[in-house]
Amino acid sequence: MHAFTYLAPRSIDATVDALRTAQPGTKILAGGTTLYDLMKLDIETPPAVIDVSGLAELRGIDVREQELVLGAGARMADVADHPAIRTDYPALSESLWRAASQQLRNMATIGGNLLQRTRCTYFRSGPEIPCNKRAPGSGCAAIGGHDRGHALLGGSDACIATYPGDFAVALIAFDAIVDVVGPHGERSVPIAELHLGPGDDPTHEHVLTPDELIVRIRIPVTRAGRGSTYLKIRDRESYAFAIASAAVGLIFDADGLVDECRIALGGVATRPWRAAEAERTLIGQRLTPSTARHAGEIAFEAACPSAANRFRIELGIRTVVDALFTAGKRATA
């Protein structure tokens, strides 16, 4: 690990001041569960680290009439176990407690979780391995390589690395807003616009500038939150990243027809993926094995598989179907 300067501001305002004069490449440290790993691998070599883990003003969890407000510094475990979130947004709770190990959930923050970097083994290998995300222009070893766990959706000729997170997948299903602050003021970014596809330059993974700090996440209140679930399929039961996942929320009308549907996919795309067309196929329909299956097929209609990861299309379709029926039971309970 390279030497770096350590700063620990005592307020958000002081953090913004530190960011205003920070050297290029300076990183914000919250839980550190991703940053430390990348620093040990020499993928991240920041000249300075700004530690915000001690800022109590970032750790609030506020249940309001119109929205749920989560401080970016709140720990994953605390948000997952919050009674109101478990009751009113089970998909959010499940996306957090099904992520990582208990030890990591006790350390990792939800703001940092949104910006975690890919677990692509080529990205995390040494400089002798081509990776456009780590070394622009060097190529993508995953394309034509061992790509069993790589993205089916949203890839490009430059990168097919999968976005690894769970929480952002649940958030995108519920139209969450991310509030950020920096030397140029405050702004709000819809979670659907936060992450970027790889395009020609996979080094740009999100729309935040290096001097911006996530301060809170806001989720609009909706009845679809109660009728929701996050289903995660992985190679082993715990501490593994999704090979397919789905966040689903449903509302039925008085006749038992789907009035509102939310479907987001994880583990299969280069960013959190909202399956809007799949949602539309269910509106005004009864939830049946055939309508659920059709929605799942539409969700993966644009998939670009290889021989090694083609099986995950069918797996992803079945994941959507199972999640829809779990959400449906909760929506009618």
C-alpha positions as CSV (number, residue, x, y, z in Angstrom):
1,M,0.0,0.0,0.0
2,H,1.3,3.4,-0.9
3,A,1.8,6.2,1.7
4,F,-1.1,8.7,2.0
5,T,-2.2,11.6,4.0
6,Y,-5.0,11.0,6.5
7,L,-7.7,13.6,7.2
8,A,-10.6,13.3,9.6
9,P,-13.0,16.4,9.4
10,R,-15.5,16.9,12.1
11,S,-18.4,18.0,10.1
12,I,-19.9,17.9,6.6
13,D,-18.9,21.5,6.0
14,A,-15.3,20.7,7.0
15,T,-15.3,17.7,4.7
16,V,-16.4,20.0,1.8
17,D,-13.6,22.4,2.7
18,A,-11.1,19.5,2.6
19,L,-12.5,18.3,-0.8
20,R,-12.2,21.8,-2.1
21,T,-8.4,21.8,-1.7
22,A,-7.8,18.1,-2.1
23,Q,-5.1,16.7,-4.3
24,P,-6.3,14.9,-7.4
25,G,-7.0,11.3,-6.6
26,T,-8.0,11.9,-3.0
27,K,-10.6,9.4,-1.8
28,I,-13.3,9.5,0.8
29,L,-13.2,6.8,3.5
30,A,-16.4,5.6,5.2
31,G,-16.6,2.0,6.1
32,G,-13.4,1.2,4.1
33,T,-14.6,-2.3,3.1
34,T,-13.9,-1.7,-0.6
35,L,-11.3,1.1,-0.5
36,Y,-8.8,-0.7,1.6
37,D,-9.0,-3.8,-0.6
38,L,-8.3,-1.7,-3.7
39,M,-5.5,0.2,-2.0
40,K,-3.8,-3.1,-1.1
41,L,-4.1,-4.2,-4.7
42,D,-2.6,-0.9,-5.9
43,I,-5.7,-0.3,-8.0
44,E,-6.4,2.8,-5.9
45,T,-3.4,4.8,-4.9
46,P,-4.8,8.0,-3.3
47,P,-2.4,10.7,-2.1
48,A,-4.9,11.5,0.7
49,V,-7.8,9.9,2.4
50,I,-10.7,11.9,4.0
51,D,-12.3,9.9,6.7
52,V,-16.0,10.6,7.2
53,S,-16.8,7.6,9.4
54,G,-17.0,9.7,12.5
55,L,-19.7,12.1,11.2
56,A,-22.9,11.4,13.2
57,E,-24.8,13.8,10.9
58,L,-24.4,11.2,8.1
59,R,-25.8,8.2,10.1
60,G,-29.5,9.1,10.5
61,I,-32.5,7.0,9.6
62,D,-35.6,9.1,9.3
63,V,-39.1,7.7,8.5
64,R,-41.2,10.5,7.2
65,E,-44.8,10.7,5.8
66,Q,-43.7,11.2,2.2
67,E,-40.3,9.6,2.1
68,L,-37.7,7.4,3.8
69,V,-34.5,9.3,4.4
70,L,-31.3,7.4,5.0
71,G,-28.0,9.0,5.9
72,A,-25.2,7.9,3.6
73,G,-23.0,7.0,6.6
74,A,-25.6,4.6,8.1
75,R,-24.3,1.1,8.4
76,M,-25.8,-1.6,6.2
77,A,-26.7,-3.7,9.2
78,D,-28.5,-0.9,11.0
79,V,-30.6,-0.1,7.9
80,A,-31.4,-3.7,7.2
81,D,-32.6,-4.2,10.8
82,H,-34.6,-1.0,11.1
83,P,-38.2,-2.1,12.0
84,A,-39.9,0.3,9.6
85,I,-37.7,-0.7,6.7
86,R,-38.2,-4.4,7.4
87,T,-42.0,-3.8,7.4
88,D,-42.5,-1.2,4.8
89,Y,-39.6,-2.0,2.4
90,P,-38.6,-5.6,2.8
91,A,-36.8,-5.5,-0.6
92,L,-34.4,-2.9,0.8
93,S,-33.8,-4.8,4.0
94,E,-33.3,-8.1,2.2
95,S,-30.9,-6.5,-0.3
96,L,-28.7,-5.4,2.6
97,W,-28.8,-8.5,4.8
98,R,-28.1,-10.8,1.8
99,A,-25.0,-8.8,1.0
100,A,-21.5,-9.7,2.3
101,S,-20.9,-11.1,5.8
102,Q,-22.3,-9.9,9.1
103,Q,-18.9,-8.4,9.9
104,L,-18.8,-6.4,6.7
105,R,-22.4,-5.2,7.1
106,N,-21.5,-3.9,10.6
107,M,-18.7,-1.8,9.0
108,A,-19.9,-0.9,5.5
109,T,-22.0,2.2,4.9
110,I,-24.9,2.5,2.4
111,G,-23.4,5.4,0.6
112,G,-20.1,3.6,0.1
113,N,-22.0,0.5,-0.9
114,L,-23.6,2.4,-3.9
115,L,-20.2,3.2,-5.3
116,Q,-18.4,-0.1,-4.7
117,R,-16.4,-1.2,-7.7
118,T,-16.7,-4.3,-9.7
119,R,-15.5,-7.7,-8.5
120,C,-14.3,-8.6,-12.1
121,T,-11.2,-10.8,-11.5
122,Y,-9.5,-9.2,-14.5
123,F,-10.0,-5.7,-13.0
124,R,-8.5,-6.9,-9.7
125,S,-5.5,-8.7,-11.3
126,G,-2.1,-7.3,-11.9
127,P,-1.1,-4.8,-14.6
128,E,-0.1,-7.6,-17.0
129,I,-3.8,-8.4,-17.5
130,P,-5.6,-6.1,-20.0
131,C,-8.5,-4.2,-18.4
132,N,-9.9,-1.0,-19.8
133,K,-11.5,-0.1,-16.5
134,R,-8.1,-0.1,-14.8
135,A,-5.8,0.8,-17.7
136,P,-7.8,2.6,-20.4
137,G,-6.9,1.3,-23.9
138,S,-5.3,-1.9,-22.7
139,G,-8.3,-4.1,-23.8
140,C,-10.8,-6.3,-22.0
141,A,-9.6,-9.7,-21.0
142,A,-13.1,-10.8,-20.0
143,I,-14.4,-10.5,-23.6
144,G,-13.5,-13.9,-25.0
145,G,-12.1,-14.9,-21.6
146,H,-13.6,-16.5,-18.5
147,D,-16.8,-14.6,-18.5
148,R,-19.2,-16.8,-16.6
149,G,-20.1,-14.1,-14.1
150,H,-19.9,-11.1,-16.4
151,A,-22.7,-8.9,-17.6
152,L,-25.5,-10.0,-19.9
153,L,-26.9,-6.5,-20.2
154,G,-25.4,-3.1,-20.7
155,G,-21.9,-4.2,-21.8
156,S,-19.8,-2.6,-24.6
157,D,-16.8,-3.5,-26.7
158,A,-14.7,-2.0,-24.0
159,C,-16.1,-3.7,-20.8
160,I,-18.5,-6.3,-19.6
161,A,-17.8,-6.1,-15.9
162,T,-20.9,-6.7,-13.7
163,Y,-22.0,-4.1,-11.1
164,P,-21.7,-6.1,-7.9
165,G,-24.0,-4.4,-5.5
166,D,-27.4,-5.4,-4.2
167,F,-28.8,-2.3,-2.4
168,A,-28.7,-0.1,-5.5
169,V,-30.8,-2.6,-7.4
170,A,-33.5,-2.4,-4.7
171,L,-33.2,1.4,-4.7
172,I,-33.6,1.7,-8.4
173,A,-36.9,-0.3,-8.2
174,F,-38.3,2.4,-5.9
175,D,-37.1,5.6,-7.6
176,A,-34.6,6.6,-4.9
177,I,-32.9,10.0,-5.0
178,V,-29.3,10.5,-3.9
179,D,-28.3,13.9,-2.4
180,V,-24.7,14.9,-2.7
181,V,-22.7,17.9,-1.6
182,G,-19.4,19.4,-2.8
183,P,-17.6,22.7,-3.2
184,H,-20.1,23.8,-5.9
185,G,-23.1,23.2,-3.7
186,E,-25.7,20.5,-3.2
187,R,-27.6,18.6,-5.9
188,S,-29.9,15.6,-6.1
189,V,-29.3,12.7,-8.5
190,P,-32.0,10.0,-9.3
191,I,-30.5,6.6,-8.5
192,A,-31.4,5.6,-12.1
193,E,-28.9,8.3,-13.3
194,L,-26.2,7.7,-10.8
195,H,-24.4,4.8,-12.4
196,L,-23.0,4.8,-16.0
197,G,-22.7,2.0,-18.5
198,P,-19.1,1.3,-19.7
199,G,-19.5,2.8,-23.2
200,D,-16.0,3.5,-24.7
201,D,-14.6,4.6,-21.3
202,P,-15.3,2.2,-18.5
203,T,-13.3,4.3,-16.0
204,H,-16.3,6.6,-15.6
205,E,-18.6,4.5,-13.4
206,H,-20.9,7.2,-12.0
207,V,-21.9,10.8,-12.5
208,L,-20.4,12.2,-9.2
209,T,-17.3,14.4,-9.4
210,P,-14.3,13.5,-7.3
211,D,-15.0,16.4,-4.9
212,E,-18.6,15.3,-4.2
213,L,-19.9,13.5,-1.1
214,I,-23.1,11.5,-0.8
215,V,-24.9,12.7,2.2
216,R,-28.3,10.9,2.1
217,I,-30.6,8.6,0.1
218,R,-34.3,9.4,-0.1
219,I,-36.9,6.8,-1.1
220,P,-40.5,8.0,-1.9
221,V,-43.2,6.3,0.1
222,T,-45.2,3.8,-1.9
223,R,-47.5,0.8,-1.1
224,A,-45.4,-1.2,-3.5
225,G,-42.7,-1.1,-0.8
226,R,-44.7,-3.5,1.5
227,G,-45.4,-5.8,-1.4
228,S,-41.8,-6.2,-2.3
229,T,-38.9,-8.6,-2.1
230,Y,-35.2,-8.9,-3.1
231,L,-34.3,-12.4,-4.4
232,K,-30.6,-13.2,-4.8
233,I,-29.2,-16.3,-6.5
234,R,-25.6,-17.1,-5.9
235,D,-23.1,-19.9,-6.1
236,R,-23.1,-20.4,-2.3
237,E,-25.6,-19.4,0.3
238,S,-23.6,-16.6,2.0
239,Y,-20.9,-14.1,1.3
240,A,-21.1,-14.4,-2.5
241,F,-22.1,-12.0,-5.2
242,A,-25.3,-12.5,-7.2
243,I,-25.2,-14.4,-10.5
244,A,-28.8,-13.2,-10.8
245,S,-31.1,-11.1,-8.6
246,A,-34.3,-9.3,-8.8
247,A,-36.0,-6.5,-6.7
248,V,-39.7,-6.5,-7.2
249,G,-42.6,-4.5,-5.9
250,L,-46.3,-4.9,-6.6
251,I,-49.7,-3.3,-6.0
252,F,-52.9,-4.9,-7.0
253,D,-56.2,-3.2,-7.6
254,A,-59.6,-4.2,-6.2
255,D,-60.1,-6.7,-8.9
256,G,-56.8,-8.5,-8.3
257,L,-55.1,-7.0,-11.4
258,V,-51.6,-5.6,-11.2
259,D,-51.9,-1.8,-10.7
260,E,-48.3,-1.1,-10.2
261,C,-45.2,-3.1,-10.9
262,R,-41.5,-2.5,-10.2
263,I,-38.7,-4.8,-11.4
264,A,-35.0,-4.3,-11.2
265,L,-32.2,-6.7,-12.0
266,G,-28.9,-7.3,-10.3
267,G,-25.9,-9.5,-10.9
268,V,-26.5,-9.5,-14.7
269,A,-25.7,-6.0,-15.9
270,T,-23.0,-3.4,-15.9
271,R,-25.1,-1.2,-13.6
272,P,-28.3,-1.5,-11.6
273,W,-30.9,-2.4,-14.2
274,R,-34.5,-1.3,-14.3
275,A,-36.7,-3.6,-16.4
276,A,-39.3,-1.0,-17.4
277,E,-40.6,-3.0,-20.4
278,A,-41.1,-6.1,-18.3
279,E,-43.0,-4.0,-15.7
280,R,-45.4,-2.7,-18.4
281,T,-46.3,-6.2,-19.6
282,L,-47.9,-6.9,-16.2
283,I,-49.9,-3.7,-15.7
284,G,-53.6,-4.6,-15.9
285,Q,-52.9,-8.3,-15.9
286,R,-53.4,-11.0,-13.3
287,L,-50.2,-12.4,-11.9
288,T,-50.1,-15.9,-13.3
289,P,-47.2,-18.3,-14.1
290,S,-47.6,-17.3,-17.8
291,T,-47.7,-13.5,-17.3
292,A,-44.8,-13.7,-14.8
293,R,-42.8,-15.8,-17.2
294,H,-43.5,-13.4,-20.0
295,A,-42.3,-10.5,-17.9
296,G,-39.1,-12.3,-17.1
297,E,-38.4,-13.1,-20.7
298,I,-38.9,-9.4,-21.7
299,A,-36.5,-8.4,-18.9
300,F,-33.8,-10.4,-20.6
301,E,-34.8,-9.8,-24.2
302,A,-31.7,-7.6,-24.8
303,A,-29.2,-10.0,-23.2
304,C,-25.9,-10.6,-25.0
305,P,-24.6,-13.9,-23.7
306,S,-21.5,-15.9,-24.3
307,A,-21.3,-19.7,-24.2
308,A,-20.2,-19.5,-20.6
309,N,-22.9,-17.3,-19.1
310,R,-25.8,-18.1,-21.4
311,F,-27.3,-20.2,-18.6
312,R,-27.9,-17.1,-16.6
313,I,-30.6,-15.9,-18.9
314,E,-32.9,-18.7,-17.9
315,L,-31.8,-18.4,-14.3
316,G,-32.5,-14.7,-14.4
317,I,-36.0,-15.2,-15.9
318,R,-36.8,-17.7,-13.1
319,T,-35.5,-15.3,-10.5
320,V,-37.9,-12.6,-11.8
321,V,-40.8,-15.1,-11.7
322,D,-40.1,-16.3,-8.2
323,A,-39.6,-12.7,-6.9
324,L,-42.9,-11.7,-8.5
325,F,-44.8,-14.4,-6.7
326,T,-43.1,-13.6,-3.3
327,A,-43.9,-9.9,-3.8
328,G,-47.5,-10.8,-4.8
329,K,-48.1,-12.7,-1.6
330,R,-46.8,-9.8,0.5
331,A,-48.9,-7.3,-1.5
332,T,-52.1,-9.3,-0.7
333,A,-51.3,-10.2,2.9
